[in-house]
Amino acid sequence: MSPEFSIAYFAHAIRSDWNNGNAHFLRGLLDHLRKLGHKVNIFEPSAGWSIHNLRTEPLGDAALAEFGATYPHLRITSYADGFERRTKYWRAKLRGVDIVILHEWNPPALAQVLLDLRAELGFKLLFHDTHHRASSSPAQIRLYGIDQFDGVLAFGESLRTLYGEQFGLTTVWTLHEAADTSVFRPLAHSQKATDVIWIGNWGDDERAAEIREFLVRPARDMSAVKFTVHGVRYPDEALSTLQSAGIRYGGYLPNLCSAEAYAGARITLHIPRQQYVHSMTGIPTIRVFEALACGIPLVSAPWEETEGLFREDDFILVRNSTEMKRAICCLMRDPKDAEEQAWRGLETILSRHTCRHRAEQLTQICEELLR
């Protein structure tokens, strides 16, 4: 049996999922570390941008309440702005901790404090990267002093390779995201509210062209098919584009409500950001794991599955809007085939890509570091 560790995790936000896909995976990962017997303490700023924006949403308070009900045993300490620089405060909080993990959505000033305390307190310090800045903005990542960390957790093999080739690091592990299957699972739904659902944020035009090609064009050409979109940060122009194509925009959807939303749809889509198609090939984002875990057929815009994470028939990969329309028509015309595809995807998630799997893998990494 693996030894139990004391782990401190620094996140931008665990409680809030507003434009914060990291929270989806981290909630499940940290809760399953706790279930494995580890002592887990989570630290996040009390007034970070994600939770600030969440509180402006009509469903914001309900989302926070649902998080508390779903993960009642996660120990989260919120700290005020400016406390990331207070060495004395963190010295008291981190005394006796074995492993400290800093997520890359934290300020570099916090990284420096943790580096200063590591030698004094004796913990191992890991950097956790679940984004694309190491590729798109490497100068920002260098501000953290990652060459002084004990290792990096990278959420894909291409990112792990990048840390070796561009940053000269040798102690880097690939730790993919995964679905918390205690939350994301197939649910019975007596009536389908929509035919095609896509849950995703507009962002900073990182996939604007792809959204038009793989969502807007098919919806415009398939007026008999009901399309629904949930997400945030859609500018007025984007909302107008959705409306002109007959797509219903549902706004912010708490991630813990996603399973129910998928259950009320026949098909879901995956539209990756450009970075995960080109410079960081092969990294599936969290929505792929969650959607397949919910047992819904998935049709994906192009990305190259280079790591063997999924089987060829776990989802349908299309190259353009014509193929997207064809795939949607086929799945709607043959419910039995759609159901079989959905169950294949679910089977792969349950066998390889749950938060339990990742918590066990991270436990092994901790053992390796502390040996």
SEZA-54328 format. One record per residue: x, y, z of N, C-alpha, C in turn; residue in three letters. Coordinates in steps of 0.1 Angstrom, whole numbers, plus 5000, padded with zeros to 4 digits. Example, Ala and Ser with C-alpha at 12.3 -4.5 7.8 and 13.67 -1.06 7.14 Angstrom:
513249435078512349555078513249675078ALA
512849785071513749895071512950005079SER
end
This chain:
500849885000500050005000500950135000MET
500550224992501350354991501250435004SER
502350495007502350585019501450705017PRO
501050755028500150875028501051005028GLU
500651105020501451225020500651345024PHE
501251445028500651575030500951665018SER
499851705011500051774998499351914999ILE
500052014995499452144994499352184979ALA
498152224975497952254961497552404960TYR
498252484952497952624950497252634936PHE
495952674936495252694924494752834922ALA
494452874910493753004909492352994914HIS
491652884911490352864917489952724916ALA
489452674926488852534926487352554927ILE
486852654935485452674937484752724925ARG
485452804917484852864905485352794892SER
484352774883484752714870484452814859ASP
484252944862483953044852485253064844TRP
485153024831486253034822487552974828ASN
487252864835488352804843488252654842ASN
488552594830488452454828489352374837GLY
490452434842491352364851490552314864ASN
489652394868488852354880488152224878ALA
487652194866486952074863487751944868HIS
488951944863489851824866490451834880PHE
490851954884491551964897490551924909LEU
489351954908488351914918488451764920ARG
488251694909488251544910489551494914GLY
490651544908491951494912492251504926LEU
492051624932492351644946491451564955LEU
490151554951489251474960489651324960ASP
490151274948490551134948491851114955HIS
492751214955493951204963493551194978LEU
492551274982492051264996491451124998ARG
490751064989490150934991491250824992LYS
492350854986493450754987494150765000LEU
493750855008494350865022495350985024GLY
495551065014496451175015495851295022HIS
496651365029496151495035496251605024LYS
495251665020495251755009494651895014VAL
495551995012495052135015495152215003ASN
494152295000494052374987494052514991ILE
494852594984494952734986494552814973PHE
493752914974493352994963493053134967GLU
493253234959492953374962491453394964PRO
491053474974489653494976488953584966SER
489753664959489153754949489753744935ALA
490053614931490553594918489553624907GLY
490053644895489153684884488053584881TRP
488353454883487353354880486153364889SER
486453364902485353364912484653504912ILE
485453614909484853744908483753744896HIS
484053694885483153684874482053594876ASN
482253484883481253384886480153454894LEU
480553534904479553594913478653694905ARG
479053734893478153824885477153744877THR
477253614876476353534868475053504876GLU
473953494869472653464877472753334884PRO
473553234878473653104884474953094893LEU
475653204895476853194903476753144917GLY
475853194925475753154938475353004939ASP
474452964929473952824929475152734925ALA
476052784917477152704913478152684925ALA
478352784932479152774944478552674955LEU
477252684956476552594966476652454961ALA
476552434948476552294942477952234944GLU
478952324942480352274944480552224959PHE
480052304968480252274982479452144986GLY
478352124979477551994982478251874976ALA
478851894964479451784957480851744963THR
481551844967482951824973483051874987TYR
482251824996482251875010483451855018PRO
484351765013485451725021486751795016HIS
486651865005487851935001488152055010LEU
489452065015489852175025490452285017ARG
489652395016490152505008490352635017ILE
491552685016491852815023491952925013THR
491153025015491153145006492053245013SER
492853315005493753425011493553555003TYR
493753665010493453795004494553834995ALA
494253934986495153984977496454044984ASP
497554004979498854054985499453944994GLY
498653844998499253745007500153645000PHE
500153644986501053564979502553594982GLU
502753714987504153754989504553745004ARG
503653695013503953695027504553565031ARG
505853565032506653445035506253395049THR
506053475059505753435073504453355073LYS
503453405065502153345065502253195059TYR
502953185048503053055041504052965049TRP
504953015056505852925064504952855075ARG
503952925081503152855090502152755084ALA
501652795072500752705065501352575059LYS
502652585056503252475049504252395057LEU
504352425070505152345078504652195079ARG
505452105077505051965078504551905065GLY
504451985054503951945041505051865034VAL
504651755027505651685019505751735005ASP
504651764998504651804984503851934983ILE
504352024976503652154972503552154957VAL
502352184952502152184938501552324935ILE
502252394925501852524921501252514907LEU
499952554905499352554892499852684885HIS
499952674872500552784864499752904863GLU
498452904868497653024868497753104881TRP
498953094887499253174899500353274895ASN
500453384904501453484901502853434903PRO
503853474895505253444897505753474911PRO
505253584918505653624931505453504941ALA
504353434939504053324948505053214946LEU
505453184934506453084931507753114938ALA
508153244938509453284945509353254960GLN
508253284966508053264980508253114983VAL
507553034975507552884977509052834975LEU
509752884965511052844963511952884975LEU
511752994980512553034992512252955004ASP
511052905005510652825017511052675016LEU
511252635003511452485001512652435009ARG
513752505008514952455015514752455030ALA
514052565035513852575049512952465055GLU
511852435048510852345053510952205047LEU
511752185036512052055032510951985023GLY
510052055018509051995009509551994995PHE
508951904986509251904972508251994965LYS
508752064955507952164948507752124933LEU
506452114929506152084915505352194909LEU
505552214896504852304888503852234879PHE
502552274879501552194872501052284861HIS
501252234848500852314836499752244829ASP
498552304828497452254821496952354810THR
497952434804497552534795498552534784HIS
498552644776499452644764500452754765HIS
500552824776501452944777502952904775ARG
503352784778504752734776505052744762ALA
504052724753504252734739504052874733SER
502852924737502453054731503153174738SER
503453164751504153274758505253224767SER
506253164762507253104771507953204780PRO
508053334777508653424786507953434799ALA
506553424798505753434810506053314819GLN
506253194814506553074822507953084828ILE
508853144821510253164827510253244840ARG
509253334841509153414853508953334866LEU
508553214865508253134877509553064882TYR
510653074875511853004879511752854879GLY
511052804869510752664869511952574868ILE
513152624864514352544864514752514879ASP
514252584888514552554902513552464909GLN
512452434902511452334908511952194908PHE
511352114916511751974916511151894905ASP
510251954897509651884886508451954881GLY
508051914869506851974862505851864859VAL
504651884861503551804857502951864844LEU
502951804833502451854820501351774816ALA
500251844811499051774808498951714794PHE
500151684788500251624775501651594771GLY
501851494763503251454759503951564751GLU
503251634743503851734735504351854744SER
503551874755504051984764505151934773LEU
505151804776506351744783507551754775ARG
507451724762508651734753509051884752THR
508151974751508452114750509252164762LEU
508952114774509652154786511052104786TYR
511251994779512651944778513452014767GLY
512852034756513552094744513752244746GLU
512752324751512852464751513252524765GLN
513052444775513352494789514552414795PHE
514952304788516052224793515752144806GLY
514452114808514152044820514151894818LEU
514551814827514651674826513651594835THR
513151664845512251594855510851654852THR
510151594842508851634837508051504835VAL
506851504841505951394839504651434831TRP
504151344823502951374816501751324826THR
500951414829499751384837498551444830LEU
497851364822496751404815495551444824HIS
494651524819493451554826492551424825GLU
491451424832490551314832489251354838ALA
488251264837486851284842486651234856ALA
486051314864485551264877484251194875ASP
484351064874483150984870482150974882THR
482451024893481451034904480451144901SER
480851234892480051354888479651334873VAL
480551304864480251294850480051144846PHE
478751124845478350984842477050994834ARG
476650884828475350884820474150894829PRO
473250984825472051014833470850984824LEU
469750924830468550904822467851044820ALA
467351054808466651184805465451144795HIS
464251164800463051114793462851194779SER
463351314779463151394766464351474763GLN
464751474750465851554746465451694743LYS
466151784750465851924749466451984736ALA
467551924731468251974719468851854712THR
469251874700469851764692471351774694ASP
471951884692473451904693473752004703VAL
474651974712475052064723476552084722ILE
476952204723478452234725478552324737TRP
479452274746479752354758481252404757ILE
481352534756482752584754482652734754GLY
483752794758483852944759484452994746ASN
484053114742484553184730486053214732TRP
486453274743487853304746488353424738GLY
489653414735490253534728490453504713ASP
489453464706489553434692490553314689ASP
490753234699491653114697491053004689GLU
489753014687489152914678487852974671ARG
487953104669486753174663486453114649ALA
487553094641487353034627486752894628ALA
487252814638486852684639485352674644GLU
484952764653483552764657482652794645ILE
483052884636482252914625482152794615ARG
483352724613483352614604482652494609GLU
482752464622482252334626481052344635PHE
480552464638479352484645478352564637LEU
478752684634477852784628477352734614VAL
478352694606477952654592477052534592ARG
477352434599476352314600475052354605PRO
474952444615473652484621472852564611ALA
473552644604472852734593472352644582ARG
473052534579472552454568471652344572ASP
471452324585470652214590469552274599MET
468652344593467652424601466652334609SER
466552204605465652114612466352054625ALA
467652084626468352024638468552134648VAL
468252104661468352204672469752204677LYS
470352324677471752344682471652434695PHE
472452394705472552474717473952494721THR
474352614725475652644730475652704744VAL
476552654752476752714766478152754767HIS
478452874774479752924776479753064779GLY
480953124781481053264785482053334776VAL
482153464777483053544770482753554755ARG
481453544752481053564738480753704735TYR
481553774726481253914723479953924715PRO
479454044714478154074707478154014693ASP
479254034686479353984672479153834672GLU
479753764681479653614682478253574685ALA
477653644694476253614698475353634686LEU
475553744678474753774666474953664656SER
476153614655476453504645475753374649THR
475653344662474953224667473453244664LEU
472953354667471553384665471153374650GLN
471953424641471653424627471653284621SER
472453194628472453054624471452964630ALA
470553024639469552954646469952874658GLY
471152914663471752844675471252904688ILE
470752824697470252884710471552894718ARG
471653014724472753044733472253044747TYR
472752944755472352924769473152994780GLY
474253064776475053134785475853044794GLY
476253094806477053014815476352894820TYR
477052784820476452654826477452604836LEU
477052604849477952544859478452404854PRO
479752384856480252254850479652134857ASN
479252144870478652034876477252004871LEU
476652084862475452064856475552004842CYS
476851984838477051934824476551804821SER
476551714831476051574829474651574825ALA
473851654832472451674829472151734816GLU
473051834812472851894799473151794788ALA
474251714790474551614779473451514778TYR
472851474790471751384789470551434782ALA
470351564781469251624774469551654759GLY
470651594754471051614740471351484733ALA
471351484720471651364713473151354709ARG
473751464707475151464702475851584708ILE
477151574711477951684714479151704705THR
479751824705480851854697482051884705LEU
483251864698484551914704485152004694HIS
485452124698486152224689487452274696ILE
488552204693489752244701490252384697PRO
491052444706491652564703492852544694ARG
493252644687494352624676495652574682GLN
495952614694497252564700497252414701GLN
496152354704496152204706496052134693TYR
495952204682495952144669497352154662VAL
498052264665499252294659500452274668HIS
500752364677501952364684501952264696SER
500852224701500752134712499852014708MET
500251944697499551844691499251724701THR
498051674700497751554707497151564721GLY
496951694726496451714739494951734739ILE
494151634744492651654745492351734757PRO
491451834756491151914767490051844775THR
489651894787488851834797487451794791ILE
486951874782485551844777485451714770ARG
486551664764486451534757486251424768VAL
487051434778486951324789485551334795PHE
485051454798483851464805482651424797GLU
482651464784481551424775481451274773ALA
482551214770482551064769482150994781LEU
482551054793482150994806480650994808ALA
480051094801478551114803477751024793CYS
478450954784477850854775477050924764GLY
477651034758476951094747477951084735ILE
477351064723478151054711478851184708PRO
480151184705480951304703481451314689LEU
481351424683481951454670482951564671VAL
484151544667485251634669485751704657SER
486051834658486851904647488251844648ALA
489051874638490351814637491251834648PRO
491951734653493151734661493751594660TRP
495051584662495751464659495951394673GLU
495351274673495451194686496751114685GLU
497851174691499151114689499651024701THR
498851014711499250944723498550814726GLU
497650774717496950654719496050654731GLY
495450774735494550784746493250724744LEU
492750724731491450684727491550584716PHE
490450504715490350414703489850494691ARG
490050444680489650514668488150534667GLU
487350444673485850464672485250514685ASP
486050574694485450634706484650754703ASP
485050824692484350944687484650954672PHE
483851044666484051074652484851194649ILE
485951184641486751294638486451344624LEU
486151474622485751524609486751634605VAL
486851664592487851754587487251894583ARG
485951904581485352024576483852024579ASN
483252134576481852144579480952044572SER
481352004560480651904552480651774560THR
481851734564481951604572481151614585GLU
481151734591480451754604478951734602MET
478451794591476951774588476651624586LYS
477551554578477351414575477351334588ARG
478251364597478351284609477151304618ALA
476651434619475551464627474251384621ILE
474151394608472951324602473051174604CYS
474151114603474350974605473950934619CYS
474451004629474150974643472650994646LEU
472051094641470651114643469751014636MET
470250974625469450874617469450734623ARG
470550704630470750564635471050574650ASP
470050584658470250594673470950474678PRO
470850354673471550244678473050254676LYS
473450304664474850324662475350434671ASP
474550544673474950644682475150594696ALA
474250514700474350464714475650374715GLU
475950294705477050204706478350284706GLU
478450394698479650484699479750544712GLN
478650594718478750654731479250554742ALA
478850434741479250334751480750294749TRP
481250294737482650274735483450384741ARG
483050504739483750614745483750614760GLY
482650574766482450564780483350454786LEU
483450344778484250224783485750264784GLU
486150344774487550394774487850484786THR
486950574789487050664800487150574813ILE
486250484815486250414828487450324830LEU
488050274819489150184820490450264821SER
490550394817491850454816491950604820ARG
490750674820490850814822489950874832HIS
489950814844489250874855490150954865THR
489551034873490351104882491051014892CYS
490450894895491050794903492350744897ARG
492350724884493650684877494650794878HIS
494350914877495351024878495851044892ARG
494951024902495351044916496350924919ALA
496150814914497050704916498450724909GLU
498350784897499550824890500350934898GLN
499651034903500351144910500951084923LEU
500250994929500850934941502150864938THR
502250794927503450734923504550834920GLN
504150944914505151054912505651114926ILE
504751134935505151174948506151074955CYS
505850954954506750854959508150864953GLU
508150874940509450884933510251014938GLU
509551124940510151244944510751234958LEU
510051164967510351164981511351044984LEU
511550954975512450844978513850894980ARG
end
